[in-house]
Amino acid sequence: MPGTRVRRRTAHRERRRAARRNALLAVASAVVAIGATAGLIHAGHQDGRDTARPEPTPPPVLQPLPAVPAPTAPAPSASSARPAPAPSRTTARPSAAPKPPPARSTAPAPRSSLFRHPRSQVLDWVRANPDDPRRPVIESRIAAQPAAVWFAAHNPGEIAGQVREVTRGAAAGGRIPVLVPYAIPDRDCGGASQGGAPDLAAYDAWIGKFAQGLGSGAAIVILEPDAIALSDCLTAPERAARFASLARAGRTLRTANPQARVYFDGGHSGWHTPAEQAAALRAAGAATSGDGIFTNVSNFHRTADETAYARRVLAALGGPGGLGAVIDTSRNGNGAPAAGQWCDPAGRALGRTPTTRTGEARIDAYLWVKLPGESDGCSAAAGSFTPEYAYSLATG
């Protein structure tokens, strides 16, 4: 925005003047000023995580779909706008042993064009604000890009139809959809994105319905952001039950559509060590029930750091050689902010545009899982689109 640029130029001039004054003072008094250094993000923060949480946002409308709180999902209907059932920590009852998934190719999906859902909060804003001076930048740099579709409501009667609407739309255009099931019980450890299914038995049933909508075409599934990396709020038995449910989910999704590639939660490079994350992924069945890992969802770490981290996690995980990684590059153009500043931090920028052609070994795709401009909960209500925030990311 013009006002923002003026403020930046003014602040820049003030910093230069201050620097000259400080230099003169240093010569006169021989006093050495020592600047404070910013701390690195690590796993030991008070809240146990650094990610900008992927919020269950009120999505835009695409009839007849009910709400899919997502960057590019259809908008809420009256039924799905109700609060999700409060999560309990009841573990799932034992179920019959699942059938092994069919044999799969280890090669990435053959098509490289990702799907851009025709309705999203940013597209709705663009259509509703034709005369806003920020519109051309937001439209060309954010709204025009393919992004993930989130499914965050526990709605077993509707979820198959919601997913089917997206996958059919993608298939009709020869594109690959990116789908985010986000309904695990005790989601987000009771934080801003709390919610999900009431228990793991209900979640297993919901995932079964989700799988029914996958169709038979290529698809990318980002299975439950934070469900593994942010599981320290659970007791050991609860964690084991969650991981078993995630393993079942991976098998269910891959069996329903052998062309779907399912990625498990790998955290990010500023969180757990590769060995720690790999151990948790192994316990959740990522090596046997999935096609690899995702990293950096809703966070800001640079692509090069995430690429190196993902490879180290995959090496520690072991398993089939075809396991790969996808990286959320939606807001990592300027790298991570100072420690603890995960909520709409200033000074961030868009990262690499989404693609399945990365040119990097074992890196299957760069994706926009978190849609730029949707708030983490500080610049606006969690999940709501904020044009000022979107514009600042787009102009970085």
N, C-alpha and C positions, 0 to 999 in steps of 0.2 A: 504494500500500500504506500502511496506517496508520503503519508504522515510517518510511517515506519521508517522510510528511507531518510527523511529529514532528521528524525530522532537519531538514527544511526550515524549520519554525517556529523551532527552536533556532538554526539558522544565521542566520536572519533577525534574531533578537533580538541575536545576537552582533555582526552587522554594524552594527546601529543603535547598540549600545554603543560599538563601535569608532569609528563615525563621530562620536559625541559627544566621545569622548576626543581624537580627532584635531582636532576643531574647537577645543577648549580649548587644546590645544598650539599650534595655529596662532595663536590670539589672544595667547598668552603670549610666543611667541618670534618671531612674524611670519614663520615659515617657511612657504613655499608648497609643498605636496605636488603633484607632477605624476604623474597616473596614466598607465600605459602603454596605448596604443591597440592594438586587435586589428588584425592585417594583413588585407587583402583577399585572397580566393582569386584566384589567377591561374595562367597556364599555365606559369610558370617554376619550379614546385616541383621538388624533386630527383627525384621519381619521374615527373614529366611529366604528372601528372593529379591531379584532385581528387575524382573520383567514388567513391562507395561502390560497390564493384564488385558487379554482379549475380552472385551466386554460383550455381554449379550445385548446388543444394541437394538433399539426399535427400528426394524428395517423398512424399506420402501415397499410399495404395493405392487403385487403382480397377481391379479385374480386368475384362478380361484384359490391361490395358495394362501394359507394363514401365515402368521408371523414366522420368520426365520431370522432371528437376531444376527445379522451378518452384514459385512461390508457390501455385498451385492445380492442380498437375499430379498425375497418378496416381503411385503409389509404385513404388519399385524392385523389379524382379524379380531373380532370381538372375543372369540373363544380363546385365542392364543395370547391375548394381551393380559389375561389374568396372571397373577403371580404363580410361578412354578411351585409345586409342592415343596414344603420345607424338607431339606435333606435329613435323613436319619443315617446312622452309621451301622445299619443292619447289613450283615453280609449275605451274599446270595446263598441259597440252598444248593447242595450238590446236584448236579445234573448229569445226564447220560454223557458218556465220552463222545466228543464231536468226531465226525468223519474227517479224515485227513483231507486237506485241500488238494485239488488236482495239480498235476505237474504244471510248472510255469516256466516261461522263458525268462532268462535273467537280463535280457536286453530291455532298455527303456521303451516306453510306449512309442510306436512308430511315428505318430503325428506330433508335431512340435507346436502347433498353434493352440494357445490357451483360450478358454472361453471367457468372454465378458458378458456378465448377466445384463439384460436390457433395462433392469430397474435397480437402482441403488440410491442411497441417500445423497451421494454427490451428484448423480445424474438428475435426481429430482430438484436439487438446488440449482443446477445449471439451467434446467428448463424453466424454473420459476423466476430466475433473475437474469433475464437477457441483457439488461442495461448495466449490471454491476461491472465496474471496471476490472474487477478481479476475475470475472467469468472466463475470458479467453485462456488465461494461464491455467486456471483450475480445470477447465474442460480439456485442454490439450495434454496437460501433464499428468492429470490424475484420472478424470472421468473416462478418458479414452483407453485406459489400461485394463487388461483383464485382472480380476481379483477373486479371492476365495468367496464362497458362499457358506455362511455359518448357519448351523441348525442347533439352536440352544434351548428350545422348549421341549419339555417332556410331554409329548403329544402322540402317544402310540396310535391313535386313530387317524392321524393326519400325516405323519412323517413320511410314509411310503409315497404318498401323492406329491408331497413337497419335493422330495428328492427326484422323483420321476420327472416332474416338470422341468427341473434344471438339466438333468441328464439328457432328456429328449431334445431340449432346446440346443444343447451343446452338440449332440449327434447330428441334428439337422444342418448345422453349419460346419460339420467336420472339425469340431473343436474339442478340446479336452477340458472338462470342468474340474475345478478344485473345490472339494467339499470338506467341511469341517464339522463332524459330529462333536457336540459340546454339551453333554448332558450327564456326565459321570456324577454319582452322588458325592456330596461334600466338595463340590467343585470350588476351586479357588480358596480352599481352607476357610470358608466363611467370609472372604473378602468382598470387594466390590462386585465380583461376578458370581457370588454364591448362588446356589440353586442346583438344578439337575434332577435326575430321577429320585424317587423316594428311597430306593434301595437298589442293590445290585441285581436282584432278580428282575425288578422292573426295568433296569437298564439293559440287561441281556435281551429282554423282550423287545425293547425299543430299538436296539441295534438290529435285531432280526427284521423288524419292519423297515428300518433304514435301508438295509441291504436289498430288500425287495424292489426299491426304487432305482437301484444302480444301473439297470439295463445290462447291455453286453458290450458297450463301447469302452474305449480308453477313458480312464478317470484317475484322479489323484485324490486320495483321502488323507487328510491331516487328522489323525485319531487323537482327540482329546488333549488340546494344549494344556500344559502344566500338570497333567494327571500323574506323571512319573516324577518329574523334577521337583514338583511342589506336592510331595506326599508326606512330608515330615509332620504334618498335623495329625496324621493317623497313627493309631497304635500298630504294633507289629502285626497282629492278626488282621486288622483292617487293611493294612497295606498289602499283605499277602492276598487277601480276598480281592482287592481292587486289581492287582496285577493279574490274577487269574482271570478276572472278568475282561480285562484288556486283551489278554491272549485269546480268549474265546471270541471277542469282537473281531480281532484281526482275521481269525479263521473264518468266521461267518461272512465277513465282507469279501474275502478273496474267493471263497467257495461260490458265493452268489454271482460274482463277476470276475472270472480269471483275468480279465484285462485291466481290472482296477489295481492300482499300486497303493499299498497302505503303508503309511509312515508313522512311526511311534515317536513320542516326546523325548527329544534329546537335550532340552534345556537350551543353554547358550554358553559361549566361551567365557563369560565372566561369572559363571555360577559354579557348578560342581566340577571336579576334576574329570578328565576323560575316563579314568578307571572307575570312579564312583558312579558316573552316569551309565557306563557300560554295564556295570553289575546290576543296577536297577533295571535297565532295559532287558537284560538277559532274564531276570526274574519275571518280567512282564511278557516274555515270549516274543520279543521283537525279532530275534534271529530266526525263529521258526514260524511265526504267525504273521510276519510283515515283510515289507520289501526294503526297509531301511528306516531312517530317522529324519525328523525335521528339527531345525534349530532356529533360534533368534525370533520366534513368533512374538510380534508386538514389541520387539526390542530394537536396539540401535547399534549393535556391534558390527564392525566393518566386515564386509564380505570376505576379505582375505583372512581375517581372524577366524571367522566361522568356518571357512573351508578347511583350514588347518585343524581346527578343533573337531569338526565332523569326521575327518579322516582318522584322527586319533581315537575317537570314540568307536568308530567302525572297526578299527584294528583291534581294540581291546574287546569289543563285542564278539569278534569271530563270526562263525556262521558261514552261510553261503557267500561265495565271492561276488555274487550279483547284488548284494545289499548296497544301497546308495544313500544319498542324503539330499534333502531339499532345504533351501535357506530362505527365510523371509527377509527380503531386501527393501521392504516398503519404506522404511524410515531410517536407513542406516548410512545415508550418504555422507554425513559428517562424523560418523562414529558415535560411540557412547558418551553420554554426558557425565558429569561428576557423580560419584558414588551416591546411590539412594535417590537420584533424580529420575525416576522412572515415569512420572506422571506428567505428560504433555510438556516435556522439558524444552526450553527455548534453544535456539541455535541448531536444531536438527534439520535434515534435508532428505529428500527422496533418494532412494538408492537405485540400483540397477533395475531396469524394466523387466517385467516377468518374461521368462523364456525357458524352454526345455533344451536349448542349445547353449550350454555353458562353456564348452570347450575344456572342462576340468574333469579329471578322472574321479569317478565315484560321486560327483555332484550332478544329480539328475536334473535339477531345475532351480532357478531363482524365481521365487513367487512373491506376490503381494498378498499375504495372509491377513494382516491387519490393514484395512483400507485407510490410506493417509487422509487425515482430516477428521476422522472419528475420534472423539476425545477419550482419554483415559480416565477422565473424571475430575480434572482440575480446571481446564479452560472452559468446560461446560459440563453438563450432566454426562455421566459415563455412557459412551456409545453414541452420543449425538454428534451430528456433523457440524463442524464449526468452520465457516469459510475463512476466517482470519487465520486459524491454525493451519488449514489446508494451504492457504496462500503462502504462509511463511515456510512451510515445507517445500512447496513447489519452487520457491525462489531462493531457498537455502542459503 
